[in-house]
Amino acid sequence: MAKVKIQGNAAGTGVFSIVSPDSDTNRTLTLPDTTGTLLDENSSLPAANLTGTLPAISGANLTGISSVGGATGVDFNDNIKIRSGTGNDLEIYHDGTNSYIKNATGALG
């Protein structure tokens, strides 16, 4: 698996390209502009707001997300639980046949 690591006081101008190891598709990021925004290759949107499919990565943790959504919904495979609450007090999931809502504390309103 190819990796790119940039650390400590890295600087530069122009275009920085990453070639996907399993395709001929280049990934282009524009180094931070004068406001410190890292731009993607398709627009002037900050790279932190990229859209599209996020590949599943074993053990991946996503942080700093304030909302999840899409034009048609959010899709999960069977037996994948949506958990809410600091202690995962609320679980919602579907096992392929039946759907479940489990609440460990309080009442469902």
C-alpha positions as CSV (number, residue, x, y, z in Angstrom):
1,M,0.0,0.0,0.0
2,A,1.4,3.4,-1.0
3,K,1.6,6.1,1.6
4,V,2.4,9.8,1.6
5,K,3.6,11.4,4.8
6,I,4.2,15.1,5.2
7,Q,5.3,16.3,8.6
8,G,6.9,19.3,10.3
9,N,7.4,22.6,8.5
10,A,6.6,21.2,5.0
11,A,6.3,24.0,2.5
12,G,5.8,24.4,-1.2
13,T,3.8,26.0,-4.0
14,G,1.9,24.7,-7.0
15,V,0.3,21.3,-7.5
16,F,1.0,18.2,-5.4
17,S,-0.2,15.0,-7.1
18,I,-0.8,11.5,-5.6
19,V,-1.1,8.6,-8.0
20,S,-3.5,5.9,-6.8
21,P,-1.6,2.6,-6.6
22,D,-4.4,0.6,-8.2
23,S,-5.3,2.9,-11.0
24,D,-4.0,5.5,-13.4
25,T,-6.1,8.2,-11.7
26,N,-4.2,11.1,-10.2
27,R,-5.3,12.8,-7.0
28,T,-4.4,16.5,-7.1
29,L,-4.4,18.7,-4.0
30,T,-3.4,22.4,-4.2
31,L,-1.2,23.3,-1.3
32,P,-2.7,25.7,1.2
33,D,-3.6,29.1,-0.2
34,T,-3.1,32.4,1.6
35,T,-5.9,31.6,4.0
36,G,-4.5,28.2,4.8
37,T,-7.1,26.3,2.9
38,L,-6.1,23.0,1.3
39,L,-8.0,22.7,-2.0
40,D,-9.1,19.6,-3.9
41,E,-8.6,19.1,-7.7
42,N,-12.3,19.7,-8.7
43,S,-13.2,23.0,-7.1
44,S,-12.2,25.7,-4.7
45,L,-14.0,23.9,-1.9
46,P,-11.8,23.1,1.1
47,A,-10.5,19.5,1.1
48,A,-12.1,19.0,4.5
49,N,-15.5,19.3,2.8
50,L,-14.9,16.7,0.0
51,T,-18.0,14.7,-1.0
52,G,-18.4,11.2,-2.4
53,T,-17.9,7.7,-1.2
54,L,-15.7,7.2,1.8
55,P,-14.0,3.8,1.5
56,A,-14.3,1.4,4.4
57,I,-11.0,1.2,6.3
58,S,-10.7,-1.4,9.0
59,G,-10.5,0.2,12.4
60,A,-11.1,3.7,10.9
61,N,-12.3,6.4,13.3
62,L,-13.9,9.6,12.1
63,T,-13.9,12.5,14.4
64,G,-15.2,16.1,14.2
65,I,-18.3,15.2,12.2
66,S,-21.3,17.3,13.2
67,S,-23.7,15.8,10.7
68,V,-24.1,12.9,8.4
69,G,-26.4,12.8,5.4
70,G,-26.8,12.7,1.7
71,A,-29.3,13.3,-1.1
72,T,-30.8,9.9,-0.8
73,G,-29.8,8.7,2.7
74,V,-27.1,6.9,4.6
75,D,-26.8,3.2,3.8
76,F,-25.6,0.5,6.2
77,N,-25.2,-3.3,5.7
78,D,-27.2,-5.7,7.8
79,N,-26.2,-6.1,11.5
80,I,-24.4,-2.7,11.5
81,K,-25.6,-0.8,14.5
82,I,-26.3,2.9,14.8
83,R,-25.3,3.8,18.3
84,S,-26.0,7.0,20.2
85,G,-25.1,8.2,23.7
86,T,-21.8,8.3,25.5
87,G,-22.3,4.7,26.7
88,N,-24.0,3.6,23.5
89,D,-27.3,3.6,25.3
90,L,-29.4,3.6,22.1
91,E,-28.9,1.1,19.3
92,I,-30.8,0.8,16.0
93,Y,-30.1,-2.0,13.5
94,H,-31.5,-4.4,11.0
95,D,-30.4,-8.1,10.9
96,G,-31.6,-8.8,7.3
97,T,-35.0,-10.0,8.5
98,N,-36.0,-7.9,11.5
99,S,-35.3,-4.3,12.7
100,Y,-34.4,-3.5,16.3
101,I,-34.4,-0.4,18.6
102,K,-32.7,-1.1,21.9
103,N,-32.7,1.6,24.6
104,A,-30.7,1.0,27.8
105,T,-31.8,4.1,29.7
106,G,-34.8,6.3,30.0
107,A,-37.9,6.2,27.7
108,L,-38.3,6.4,24.0
109,G,-40.5,9.5,23.4
